[in-house]
Structure formats: structure tokens, C-alpha cells
Amino acid sequence: MNAVGSYLKKHTEALVKAVGVEAACEVTGKSKATLGRYYSDHDEHVDRFIPVDAVALLEQAAGYPHVTQALAELSGGHLDFNERRPNDTSTGGVNADVIALSQRFAVLMAEYQQSIADGKITVNEAKRLLKETTALQQVLVDMKLHLEDESV
């Protein structure tokens, strides 16, 4: 088996195991044996790979795009996975957005203060600041959408 196939099979196995084999069977409608063939490195299964629709269903169940991440890496791409998962999925409107904006800004300022304390921002500190800035930006986008909804 070539390196690409092996890499994809390893990520397929990680995806199935992240969901759980029994649950993966229910989600995809495939048997344990079939799912096992998709990540088996035995010669008789070297050309078997998981169908893309099954990948989509499993990644949704897993909450992380294991195989999609591997495909992006193999093509030289980068996948920016949005880990934002609010506890309350209901929309609170503009008032909730203002509160979220204040909280995110406070976190950004705390990260900045901690990063600049020694007079130098390291690469890892810059990455954390960028992550917080992106989260703040997402809150602003949510706020913009809520304002547009209310003005219609």
C-alpha cells in the first residue's frame, strides 16, 4: 500500500473509533466488518476506502473532521476547524451578542497582557492572540447578522 492510502486508512480508523464502532455502524448503516475493511491494511483490502457520504456522517457524529483534515494535508491545504460550540444554541439576539463581545474582548485583552508581560510576543503567544481575535471576529459577524435580521 502506498503512503497516501495508509495515511487515509489510519485517519479513517481514528474517525470510526472516535465515534465508536457500534455507533459508526448505526450512523452509516454499514456493518462492523465493512467499516473494518475501510481501514484495514491487509492486502485484500488495500483498494477499499470509506465512501465520502459515510465520512460526512461520521465526522458530523465525531465532531471533528478526521478524514477531511487528512485529505487537506495530503493536498497541501489547510483546514481551519471552527471549535466554537456554545452551550446555548438558541439565538439571544443583539443583547446576547453584546455580552459575548464584551467577554471575548476581555479574554483577548487578558491574552495580550499575558503575552506582552515579558516585552516580547512569542510565536505561540501570537497564535493564541490570533485565535482569540478570530473568535472575537465571529461574535461580531453574529452580531451583524442579528442586527440585519432585526432591521428587516
MIDOSE-1310 file (N, C-alpha, C; in nm, 2 decimals, decimal comma, always signed):
residues 152
mnav	+0,08/-0,12/+0,00/+0,00/+0,00/+0,00/+0,09/+0,12/+0,00; +0,05/+0,22/-0,08/+0,13/+0,35/-0,08/+0,11/+0,43/+0,05; +0,19/+0,53/+0,06/+0,18/+0,61/+0,19/+0,05/+0,69/+0,20; +0,00/+0,73/+0,09/-0,13/+0,81/+0,09/-0,24/+0,72/+0,14
gsyl	-0,25/+0,60/+0,08/-0,36/+0,51/+0,12/-0,35/+0,47/+0,27; -0,22/+0,45/+0,31/-0,20/+0,41/+0,45/-0,24/+0,53/+0,54; -0,21/+0,65/+0,51/-0,24/+0,77/+0,58/-0,39/+0,78/+0,59; -0,46/+0,77/+0,48/-0,61/+0,78/+0,48/-0,67/+0,67/+0,57
kkht	-0,62/+0,55/+0,56/-0,68/+0,44/+0,64/-0,66/+0,46/+0,79; -0,55/+0,52/+0,83/-0,52/+0,55/+0,97/-0,62/+0,65/+1,02; -0,65/+0,75/+0,94/-0,74/+0,86/+0,98/-0,88/+0,81/+0,97; -0,91/+0,72/+0,88/-1,04/+0,65/+0,88/-1,07/+0,57/+1,01
ealv	-0,96/+0,50/+1,05/-0,97/+0,42/+1,17/-0,99/+0,52/+1,29; -0,92/+0,63/+1,30/-0,94/+0,72/+1,41/-1,08/+0,78/+1,41; -1,13/+0,80/+1,29/-1,27/+0,86/+1,28/-1,37/+0,76/+1,34; -1,36/+0,63/+1,29/-1,46/+0,53/+1,33/-1,45/+0,51/+1,48
kavg	-1,32/+0,51/+1,54/-1,31/+0,48/+1,68/-1,35/+0,60/+1,76; -1,34/+0,72/+1,70/-1,38/+0,84/+1,78/-1,53/+0,84/+1,80; -1,60/+0,79/+1,70/-1,75/+0,78/+1,71/-1,79/+0,65/+1,79; -1,70/+0,55/+1,78/-1,73/+0,42/+1,84/-1,78/+0,33/+1,73
veaa	-1,73/+0,21/+1,73/-1,77/+0,11/+1,62/-1,91/+0,09/+1,61; -1,98/+0,06/+1,72/-2,12/+0,03/+1,72/-2,20/+0,15/+1,67; -2,17/+0,27/+1,72/-2,24/+0,39/+1,68/-2,21/+0,42/+1,54; -2,09/+0,40/+1,49/-2,05/+0,42/+1,35/-2,13/+0,33/+1,26
cevt	-2,16/+0,21/+1,30/-2,24/+0,12/+1,22/-2,38/+0,18/+1,21; -2,44/+0,23/+1,32/-2,57/+0,29/+1,32/-2,58/+0,41/+1,23; -2,48/+0,50/+1,24/-2,47/+0,62/+1,17/-2,46/+0,60/+1,02; -2,38/+0,50/+0,98/-2,35/+0,48/+0,84/-2,44/+0,37/+0,77
gksk	-2,50/+0,29/+0,85/-2,57/+0,17/+0,80/-2,48/+0,06/+0,75; -2,36/+0,07/+0,79/-2,26/-0,03/+0,75/-2,23/-0,13/+0,86; -2,19/-0,25/+0,83/-2,16/-0,35/+0,93/-2,02/-0,32/+0,99; -1,99/-0,38/+1,10/-1,86/-0,37/+1,16/-1,75/-0,42/+1,07
atlg	-1,78/-0,53/+1,00/-1,68/-0,59/+0,90/-1,65/-0,49/+0,79; -1,76/-0,43/+0,74/-1,74/-0,34/+0,63/-1,66/-0,22/+0,67; -1,69/-0,16/+0,79/-1,61/-0,05/+0,84/-1,47/-0,09/+0,86; -1,45/-0,21/+0,92/-1,31/-0,26/+0,94/-1,23/-0,27/+0,81
ryys	-1,30/-0,31/+0,70/-1,23/-0,32/+0,57/-1,18/-0,18/+0,52; -1,25/-0,08/+0,56/-1,22/+0,06/+0,51/-1,08/+0,10/+0,57; -1,05/+0,06/+0,69/-0,92/+0,10/+0,75/-0,82/-0,02/+0,77; -0,85/-0,13/+0,71/-0,76/-0,25/+0,72/-0,64/-0,23/+0,63
dhde	-0,53/-0,26/+0,67/-0,41/-0,25/+0,59/-0,37/-0,39/+0,53; -0,46/-0,49/+0,54/-0,43/-0,62/+0,48/-0,44/-0,61/+0,33; -0,36/-0,69/+0,26/-0,35/-0,69/+0,11/-0,49/-0,70/+0,04; -0,58/-0,78/+0,10/-0,71/-0,80/+0,03/-0,80/-0,67/+0,04
hvdr	-0,76/-0,58/+0,13/-0,84/-0,46/+0,14/-0,77/-0,33/+0,10; -0,66/-0,35/+0,04/-0,57/-0,23/+0,01/-0,64/-0,13/-0,08; -0,74/-0,17/-0,16/-0,80/-0,08/-0,25/-0,94/-0,04/-0,20; -0,98/-0,07/-0,08/-1,11/-0,03/-0,02/-1,09/+0,09/+0,06
fipv	-1,17/+0,19/+0,03/-1,17/+0,32/+0,11/-1,32/+0,35/+0,15; -1,33/+0,43/+0,25/-1,46/+0,46/+0,30/-1,53/+0,56/+0,20; -1,66/+0,55/+0,17/-1,73/+0,64/+0,08/-1,74/+0,78/+0,15; -1,74/+0,88/+0,07/-1,74/+1,02/+0,12/-1,86/+1,05/+0,19
dava	-1,98/+0,99/+0,16/-2,10/+1,02/+0,23/-2,09/+0,96/+0,38; -2,03/+0,85/+0,39/-2,01/+0,79/+0,52/-1,91/+0,87/+0,60; -1,81/+0,93/+0,54/-1,72/+1,02/+0,61/-1,79/+1,14/+0,66; -1,88/+1,20/+0,58/-1,95/+1,32/+0,62/-2,04/+1,28/+0,74
lleq	-2,11/+1,17/+0,74/-2,19/+1,13/+0,85/-2,11/+1,11/+0,98; -2,00/+1,04/+0,96/-1,92/+1,01/+1,08/-1,85/+1,13/+1,14; -1,80/+1,22/+1,05/-1,74/+1,34/+1,10/-1,84/+1,43/+1,17; -1,96/+1,43/+1,13/-2,06/+1,51/+1,20/-2,09/+1,44/+1,34
aagy	-2,09/+1,31/+1,34/-2,11/+1,25/+1,47/-1,99/+1,26/+1,56; -1,87/+1,26/+1,51/-1,75/+1,27/+1,58/-1,72/+1,41/+1,63; -1,77/+1,51/+1,56/-1,75/+1,65/+1,59/-1,61/+1,70/+1,55; -1,54/+1,62/+1,48/-1,41/+1,66/+1,43/-1,39/+1,59/+1,29
phvt	-1,33/+1,67/+1,19/-1,32/+1,62/+1,06/-1,18/+1,54/+1,04; -1,17/+1,42/+1,09/-1,05/+1,34/+1,09/-1,00/+1,32/+0,94; -1,09/+1,26/+0,86/-1,05/+1,23/+0,72/-1,04/+1,35/+0,64; -1,13/+1,45/+0,65/-1,12/+1,57/+0,58/-0,99/+1,64/+0,61
qala	-0,95/+1,64/+0,73/-0,82/+1,70/+0,77/-0,71/+1,63/+0,70; -0,71/+1,50/+0,70/-0,60/+1,42/+0,63/-0,60/+1,46/+0,48; -0,72/+1,46/+0,42/-0,72/+1,50/+0,27/-0,67/+1,64/+0,25; -0,70/+1,73/+0,34/-0,64/+1,87/+0,32/-0,49/+1,87/+0,33
elsg	-0,44/+1,79/+0,43/-0,29/+1,79/+0,45/-0,23/+1,72/+0,33; -0,29/+1,62/+0,27/-0,23/+1,55/+0,16/-0,22/+1,64/+0,03; -0,32/+1,72/+0,02/-0,32/+1,81/-0,10/-0,24/+1,94/-0,07; -0,18/+1,95/+0,04/-0,11/+2,07/+0,07/-0,19/+2,19/+0,12
ghld	-0,32/+2,15/+0,15/-0,41/+2,25/+0,20/-0,41/+2,26/+0,35; -0,49/+2,35/+0,40/-0,50/+2,37/+0,55/-0,65/+2,38/+0,58; -0,69/+2,31/+0,68/-0,83/+2,31/+0,72/-0,84/+2,39/+0,85; -0,92/+2,49/+0,86/-0,94/+2,57/+0,98/-1,07/+2,53/+1,04
fner	-1,06/+2,45/+1,14/-1,18/+2,39/+1,21/-1,23/+2,48/+1,31; -1,35/+2,52/+1,30/-1,41/+2,61/+1,40/-1,46/+2,53/+1,52; -1,39/+2,55/+1,63/-1,42/+2,47/+1,75/-1,52/+2,54/+1,84; -1,58/+2,65/+1,79/-1,68/+2,72/+1,87/-1,80/+2,64/+1,89
rpnd	-1,83/+2,61/+2,01/-1,95/+2,53/+2,04/-2,02/+2,59/+2,16; -2,11/+2,68/+2,14/-2,18/+2,75/+2,25/-2,26/+2,65/+2,33; -2,28/+2,67/+2,46/-2,36/+2,59/+2,54/-2,51/+2,60/+2,51; -2,54/+2,73/+2,47/-2,68/+2,75/+2,44/-2,69/+2,78/+2,29
tstg	-2,75/+2,70/+2,21/-2,75/+2,71/+2,07/-2,87/+2,80/+2,02; -2,95/+2,85/+2,11/-3,06/+2,94/+2,07/-2,99/+3,08/+2,05; -3,06/+3,15/+1,96/-3,00/+3,29/+1,94/-3,06/+3,38/+2,04; -2,98/+3,46/+2,10/-3,02/+3,55/+2,20/-3,03/+3,69/+2,15
gvna	-3,00/+3,71/+2,02/-3,02/+3,84/+1,96/-2,90/+3,94/+2,00; -2,92/+4,06/+1,97/-2,82/+4,16/+1,99/-2,77/+4,17/+2,13; -2,86/+4,17/+2,23/-2,82/+4,18/+2,37/-2,72/+4,07/+2,41; -2,75/+3,95/+2,37/-2,66/+3,84/+2,40/-2,53/+3,86/+2,32
dvia	-2,53/+3,91/+2,20/-2,41/+3,94/+2,12/-2,32/+4,04/+2,19; -2,38/+4,14/+2,25/-2,31/+4,25/+2,32/-2,23/+4,19/+2,44; -2,30/+4,10/+2,51/-2,24/+4,04/+2,63/-2,13/+3,94/+2,58; -2,15/+3,87/+2,47/-2,05/+3,78/+2,42/-1,93/+3,86/+2,37
lsqr	-1,96/+3,97/+2,31/-1,85/+4,06/+2,26/-1,76/+4,11/+2,37; -1,83/+4,15/+2,48/-1,75/+4,20/+2,59/-1,67/+4,09/+2,65; -1,72/+3,97/+2,66/-1,65/+3,86/+2,72/-1,53/+3,82/+2,63; -1,55/+3,82/+2,50/-1,44/+3,78/+2,41/-1,33/+3,89/+2,41
favl	-1,37/+4,01/+2,42/-1,27/+4,12/+2,42/-1,19/+4,11/+2,55; -1,26/+4,08/+2,66/-1,19/+4,06/+2,79/-1,08/+3,95/+2,78; -1,12/+3,84/+2,72/-1,03/+3,73/+2,70/-0,91/+3,77/+2,61; -0,94/+3,84/+2,51/-0,83/+3,89/+2,42/-0,74/+3,98/+2,49
maey	-0,79/+4,07/+2,57/-0,70/+4,16/+2,65/-0,62/+4,09/+2,75; -0,68/+3,99/+2,81/-0,60/+3,91/+2,91/-0,49/+3,83/+2,84; -0,52/+3,77/+2,73/-0,42/+3,70/+2,65/-0,31/+3,80/+2,61; -0,34/+3,92/+2,57/-0,25/+4,02/+2,52/-0,16/+4,06/+2,64
qqsi	-0,22/+4,09/+2,76/-0,15/+4,13/+2,88/-0,05/+4,02/+2,92; -0,09/+3,90/+2,91/+0,00/+3,79/+2,95/+0,11/+3,77/+2,85; +0,08/+3,79/+2,72/+0,18/+3,78/+2,62/+0,28/+3,88/+2,62; +0,25/+4,01/+2,65/+0,34/+4,12/+2,64/+0,41/+4,14/+2,77
adgk	+0,38/+4,07/+2,87/+0,44/+4,09/+3,01/+0,59/+4,09/+3,01; +0,65/+4,00/+2,92/+0,80/+4,00/+2,92/+0,85/+4,08/+2,81; +0,77/+4,17/+2,75/+0,82/+4,26/+2,64/+0,83/+4,20/+2,51; +0,79/+4,07/+2,49/+0,81/+4,01/+2,36/+0,69/+3,91/+2,34
itvn	+0,63/+3,91/+2,22/+0,53/+3,81/+2,19/+0,59/+3,70/+2,11; +0,58/+3,58/+2,17/+0,64/+3,46/+2,10/+0,54/+3,41/+2,00; +0,59/+3,32/+1,92/+0,50/+3,26/+1,81/+0,38/+3,19/+1,87; +0,40/+3,12/+1,98/+0,28/+3,05/+2,04/+0,18/+3,15/+2,10
eakr	+0,24/+3,26/+2,16/+0,15/+3,37/+2,21/+0,08/+3,44/+2,10; +0,14/+3,46/+1,99/+0,08/+3,52/+1,87/-0,03/+3,43/+1,82; -0,01/+3,30/+1,82/-0,12/+3,21/+1,77/-0,24/+3,21/+1,86; -0,21/+3,22/+1,99/-0,33/+3,23/+2,09/-0,40/+3,36/+2,06
llke	-0,33/+3,47/+2,04/-0,39/+3,60/+2,02/-0,47/+3,60/+1,89; -0,42/+3,53/+1,79/-0,49/+3,52/+1,66/-0,62/+3,44/+1,68; -0,61/+3,34/+1,76/-0,73/+3,25/+1,78/-0,83/+3,34/+1,85; -0,80/+3,41/+1,95/-0,89/+3,50/+2,02/-0,95/+3,61/+1,93
ttal	-0,86/+3,66/+1,85/-0,91/+3,77/+1,76/-1,01/+3,71/+1,66; -0,99/+3,59/+1,61/-1,08/+3,53/+1,52/-1,21/+3,50/+1,59; -1,21/+3,45/+1,72/-1,33/+3,43/+1,79/-1,41/+3,56/+1,81; -1,34/+3,67/+1,84/-1,40/+3,80/+1,85/-1,46/+3,84/+1,72
qqvl	-1,40/+3,82/+1,61/-1,45/+3,85/+1,48/-1,58/+3,77/+1,45; -1,58/+3,65/+1,49/-1,70/+3,56/+1,47/-1,82/+3,62/+1,55; -1,79/+3,67/+1,67/-1,90/+3,73/+1,75/-1,95/+3,85/+1,68; -1,86/+3,93/+1,62/-1,91/+4,05/+1,55/-1,99/+4,01/+1,43
vdmk	-1,95/+3,91/+1,36/-2,03/+3,86/+1,25/-2,17/+3,82/+1,29; -2,18/+3,74/+1,40/-2,31/+3,70/+1,46/-2,39/+3,83/+1,49; -2,33/+3,92/+1,55/-2,40/+4,05/+1,59/-2,45/+4,12/+1,47; -2,37/+4,13/+1,36/-2,41/+4,19/+1,24/-2,53/+4,12/+1,18
lhle	-2,53/+3,99/+1,18/-2,64/+3,91/+1,12/-2,77/+3,94/+1,21; -2,76/+3,94/+1,34/-2,87/+3,97/+1,42/-2,93/+4,11/+1,40; -2,84/+4,20/+1,38/-2,88/+4,34/+1,36/-2,95/+4,35/+1,22; -2,90/+4,28/+1,12/-2,97/+4,28/+0,99/-3,11/+4,22/+1,00
desv	-3,12/+4,11/+1,08/-3,25/+4,04/+1,10/-3,35/+4,13/+1,16; -3,30/+4,21/+1,26/-3,39/+4,29/+1,34/-3,43/+4,42/+1,26; -3,35/+4,46/+1,16/-3,38/+4,58/+1,09/-3,47/+4,55/+0,97; -3,50/+4,42/+0,94/-3,59/+4,39/+0,83/-3,73/+4,40/+0,86
